[in-house]
């Protein structure tokens, strides 16, 4: 890679003169030298150092993507298809805009705040933060912040403050239960893995729909899975007693549905012959698991594209009128739900 000093020797000028042209300080450089140096930089594919640009211009082309996980993963967060898809789309959109992406993932919110404050970044995309923590992050930094799947700590709808790309998770939970009831089920159990966030909101929507269909929620209707494997397996084991009793399990994420189907099948309770299972997300594996998974499709890639678009519009100084974008979901019926006789 060619250096400023090598360009200077080629042009028979000082390195300072070349640096001044690179950084736009051309008032004391002749027009002829500016053109010669710019042509040489182009021909030799000179790449400026990002840190130096930040020091000399007070600018940065770094976008930080922070992810707050609300659960522990046995391996890594990016193993979850939702996060891996989101990260992949954001990296592509950020790179296409001429910026660079820094990724920081943590369950500890203080660490997320400290990291955001420690770096001189142009903007932030915050994934799965609550509204309160999103607003705190905005108050701490001096740059635009766009949220993906910002959620309320309770079941209230997300207000139009800040900039967010998300789903109507409560409405989506209702939509799935409405489908299951219309299919003939009255025994519905919702399975989630967190008491906050999208998973909890989908469960809340499911509960609303159960009540609207006069299905009791006094009995067991919601199972929040434990993070410890032994206790989690015990919870899965309790589901075996439902075999053949015309139950359907609505898992608030496809990853949970895959776990449930695997456990049940391994223990002689077959899906969907003995018990039906459905999910949420329509991640890439939903069509390839056995049986193929009935689920709610969300456009994860579109979330990343819209969040990036909003951020770069804000960075360009444009006024963005629409504050909260809620993308639609779509029911995808496959083979994992068998209507009860």
C-alpha positions in Angstrom: 0.0 0.0 0.0 1.5 3.4 -1.0 2.3 6.0 1.7 2.1 9.7 1.8 5.9 9.9 1.8 6.1 7.8 -1.4 3.5 10.0 -3.1 5.4 13.1 -2.0 8.7 11.8 -3.5 6.9 10.9 -6.8 5.4 14.5 -7.0 8.6 16.2 -5.7 6.6 17.9 -3.0 6.7 17.7 0.8 4.7 15.0 2.7 2.8 17.9 4.4 1.6 19.1 1.0 0.3 15.7 0.2 -1.4 15.5 3.6 -3.0 18.9 3.1 -4.5 17.8 -0.2 -5.8 14.5 1.3 -7.5 16.4 4.1 -8.9 19.3 2.0 -6.5 22.0 3.2 -5.6 23.3 -0.2 -5.7 27.1 0.2 -1.8 27.2 0.2 -1.3 24.6 -2.4 -1.3 25.5 -6.1 -4.1 24.3 -8.3 -1.6 22.4 -10.5 -0.2 20.5 -7.5 -3.6 19.7 -6.1 -4.6 18.1 -9.4 -1.3 16.2 -9.8 -1.5 14.9 -6.2 -5.2 13.9 -6.5 -4.5 12.1 -9.7 -1.5 10.2 -8.1 -3.6 9.3 -5.1 -6.3 7.9 -7.4 -3.9 6.0 -9.7 -2.1 4.3 -6.8 -5.3 3.6 -4.8 -4.2 5.5 -1.7 -6.2 4.5 1.4 -6.4 7.2 4.1 -6.0 6.1 7.7 -9.3 6.3 9.5 -7.9 7.4 12.9 -6.0 10.2 11.3 -9.1 11.5 9.5 -10.9 11.6 12.9 -8.1 13.6 14.5 -7.6 16.1 11.6 -11.2 16.6 10.6 -13.0 15.7 13.8 -14.9 13.2 11.7 -15.3 9.4 11.9 -16.7 6.9 9.5 -17.4 4.3 12.3 -20.9 3.1 13.1 -21.3 1.0 16.2 -23.9 -1.7 16.4 -24.7 -2.6 20.0 -26.8 -5.6 20.9 -28.4 -6.2 24.3 -29.1 -9.8 24.8 -31.8 -10.7 27.4 -30.8 -14.3 27.7 -27.7 -16.5 27.9 -26.6 -18.5 24.9 -24.9 -21.9 25.3 -22.4 -20.9 22.6 -22.6 -17.4 21.1 -25.3 -14.8 20.4 -24.5 -14.6 16.7 -25.4 -18.3 16.5 -29.0 -17.1 16.7 -30.2 -16.7 13.1 -32.1 -13.5 14.0 -28.9 -11.8 15.2 -26.7 -13.2 12.5 -29.0 -12.1 9.8 -29.4 -8.6 11.4 -25.6 -8.2 11.7 -25.0 -9.4 8.2 -27.4 -6.9 6.6 -26.2 -4.0 8.8 -22.6 -4.7 7.9 -23.4 -4.7 4.2 -25.5 -1.5 4.3 -22.9 0.3 6.5 -20.1 -0.7 4.2 -22.0 0.3 1.1 -22.5 3.8 2.5 -18.7 4.1 2.9 -18.7 3.6 6.7 -17.2 0.8 8.9 -19.1 -1.2 11.5 -18.0 -2.0 15.0 -20.0 -4.7 16.8 -20.5 -4.9 20.6 -22.7 -7.5 22.3 -23.4 -7.7 26.0 -26.1 -8.6 28.6 -24.7 -5.9 30.9 -26.2 -2.6 29.9 -23.6 -0.5 31.7 -20.9 -2.1 29.5 -22.9 -1.1 26.4 -23.2 2.5 27.6 -19.5 2.7 28.5 -18.5 1.3 25.1 -20.7 3.7 23.2 -19.2 6.6 25.1 -15.6 5.4 24.7 -15.6 5.6 20.9 -15.9 8.5 18.6 -18.6 7.2 16.3 -20.7 8.8 13.6 -23.9 6.9 14.7 -25.3 4.0 16.6 -27.7 1.2 15.7 -29.1 -0.4 19.0 -30.6 -3.8 18.7 -33.1 -5.2 21.3 -32.9 -2.4 23.9 -35.9 -1.4 26.0 -37.3 2.1 25.4 -35.9 3.3 28.7 -32.4 2.1 27.9 -32.7 3.4 24.3 -33.5 6.8 25.6 -30.6 6.7 28.2 -28.2 5.8 25.4 -29.5 8.7 23.3 -28.9 11.1 26.3 -25.3 9.9 26.7 -24.0 10.2 23.2 -23.8 13.1 20.7 -24.8 11.2 17.6 -27.9 9.7 16.0 -29.2 6.4 17.5 -31.6 4.1 15.6 -33.2 1.2 17.4 -34.1 -2.2 16.0 -36.8 -4.1 18.1 -36.9 -1.5 20.8 -39.5 -2.7 23.3 -41.5 -1.3 26.2 -40.8 -2.8 29.7 -44.5 -3.6 29.9 -47.1 -4.4 27.2 -47.8 -0.8 26.2 -47.3 0.0 22.5 -44.0 1.7 21.6 -44.6 5.4 21.4 -43.4 7.5 18.4 -40.4 8.9 20.1 -36.8 8.3 18.9 -36.2 6.2 15.7 -37.2 2.6 15.7 -37.8 -0.3 13.3 -39.7 -3.1 14.9 -42.9 -5.3 14.7 -46.3 -5.1 16.3 -45.3 -8.2 18.4 -48.5 -8.1 20.5 -50.6 -8.1 17.3 -48.5 -10.8 15.8 -49.0 -13.0 18.9 -52.7 -12.5 18.6 -52.6 -13.4 14.9 -51.0 -16.7 15.6 -53.5 -17.7 18.3 -56.4 -16.6 16.1 -55.1 -19.0 13.4 -54.7 -21.8 15.9 -58.2 -21.4 17.3 -59.7 -21.2 13.8 -57.8 -24.4 13.0 -59.7 -26.1 15.8 -57.4 -25.9 18.8 -58.6 -24.9 22.3 -55.6 -26.3 24.1 -52.8 -23.8 23.4 -49.6 -23.4 25.4 -47.3 -20.5 24.7 -43.6 -21.1 25.2 -41.1 -18.3 25.6 -37.6 -17.8 26.9 -37.6 -14.3 28.4 -39.9 -12.2 30.6 -39.1 -9.0 28.6 -38.6 -8.1 25.0 -40.2 -9.3 21.8 -40.8 -12.9 23.2 -42.8 -11.5 26.2 -44.8 -9.2 24.0 -45.8 -12.0 21.7 -46.9 -14.0 24.7 -48.9 -11.0 25.9 -50.6 -10.8 22.5 -51.4 -14.5 22.6 -53.0 -14.1 26.0 -55.2 -11.3 24.8 -56.4 -13.5 21.9 -57.1 -16.5 24.2 -59.3 -14.3 26.3 -61.1 -12.9 23.2 -61.9 -16.6 22.3 -63.1 -17.3 25.8 -60.2 -19.8 26.4 -59.2 -19.8 30.1 -55.8 -18.6 31.0 -56.3 -19.7 34.6 -54.8 -23.1 33.8 -51.3 -23.5 32.4 -51.1 -21.5 29.2 -47.6 -20.0 29.3 -44.2 -21.6 30.0 -41.2 -19.4 30.4 -38.1 -21.6 29.9 -35.3 -21.7 32.4 -31.8 -20.8 31.2 -30.3 -23.8 33.1 -30.3 -26.9 30.9 -31.4 -29.4 33.6 -34.4 -27.3 34.6 -35.2 -26.6 30.9 -35.2 -30.3 30.1 -37.5 -30.8 33.1 -39.9 -28.3 31.6 -39.7 -30.0 28.2 -40.3 -33.3 29.9 -43.6 -32.0 31.4 -44.9 -31.5 27.9 -44.7 -35.3 27.2 -47.9 -35.7 29.3 -49.8 -33.7 26.6 -49.1 -36.2 23.9 -52.3 -37.2 22.1 -54.4 -34.7 23.9 -54.9 -32.3 21.0 -52.5 -29.6 22.2 -50.5 -27.1 20.2 -47.3 -25.3 21.5 -46.8 -21.8 20.2 -43.1 -21.0 20.6 -42.3 -17.3 20.5 -39.1 -17.9 18.4 -38.3 -20.6 15.9 -35.1 -21.5 17.8 -37.4 -22.6 20.7 -39.6 -24.6 18.4 -36.6 -26.5 17.0 -35.6 -27.3 20.6 -39.1 -28.5 21.5 -39.5 -30.6 18.4 -36.2 -32.2 18.9 -36.9 -33.1 22.6 -40.4 -34.4 22.0 -39.4 -36.5 19.0 -36.4 -38.0 20.9 -38.8 -39.0 23.7 -41.4 -40.7 21.6 -43.8 -37.8 21.3 -44.0 -37.0 17.6 -44.8 -33.7 15.9 -47.4 -33.2 14.6 -49.0 -36.6 15.1 -49.0 -36.4 18.9 -48.7 -32.7 19.5 -48.5 -29.7 17.2 -45.8 -27.0 17.3 -45.5 -23.6 15.7 -42.9 -20.8 15.9 -42.1 -17.2 15.1 -39.5 -15.5 12.9 -39.4 -17.9 9.9 -35.7 -18.2 10.2 -33.8 -20.0 7.3 -34.0 -23.4 9.0 -37.8 -23.3 9.5 -38.3 -24.8 6.0 -35.7 -27.5 6.5 -36.5 -28.9 9.9 -38.6 -32.1 10.3 -41.5 -31.4 10.1 -41.3 -28.1 8.3 -42.3 -25.4 10.7 -45.5 -23.4 10.7 -44.5 -19.9 11.8 -44.9 -16.2 11.6 -42.6 -14.7 8.9 -40.8 -11.4 9.7 -38.5 -9.6 7.2 -35.3 -9.4 9.3 -33.3 -8.1 6.4 -35.8 -5.3 5.8 -35.4 -4.2 9.4 -31.6 -3.8 9.0 -32.0 -2.0 5.7 -34.5 0.5 7.1 -32.5 1.1 10.2 -29.4 1.9 8.1 -31.4 4.1 5.8 -32.8 6.2 8.7 -29.4 6.5 10.3 -27.7 7.7 7.1 -30.5 10.1 6.4 -30.0 11.6 9.9 -26.2 11.8 9.3 -26.8 13.7 6.1 -28.8 16.3 8.1 -32.2 15.2 6.6 -35.3 15.5 8.7 -36.9 12.1 9.2 -40.6 12.4 9.8 -41.5 8.8 10.5 -40.2 7.9 13.9 -41.4 4.3 14.5 -41.7 1.9 11.6 -43.6 -1.3 12.4 -43.2 -4.0 9.7 -45.9 -6.5 9.0 -45.7 -10.2 9.7 -47.1 -13.0 7.6 -48.4 -16.5 8.7 -46.6 -19.3 6.9 -48.4 -22.6 7.2 -46.2 -25.7 6.8 -46.4 -29.3 8.3 -45.8 -28.9 12.1 -49.4 -28.1 12.9 -52.0 -30.8 12.4 -55.7 -29.8 13.0 -57.2 -31.8 15.9 -59.8 -34.4 14.9 
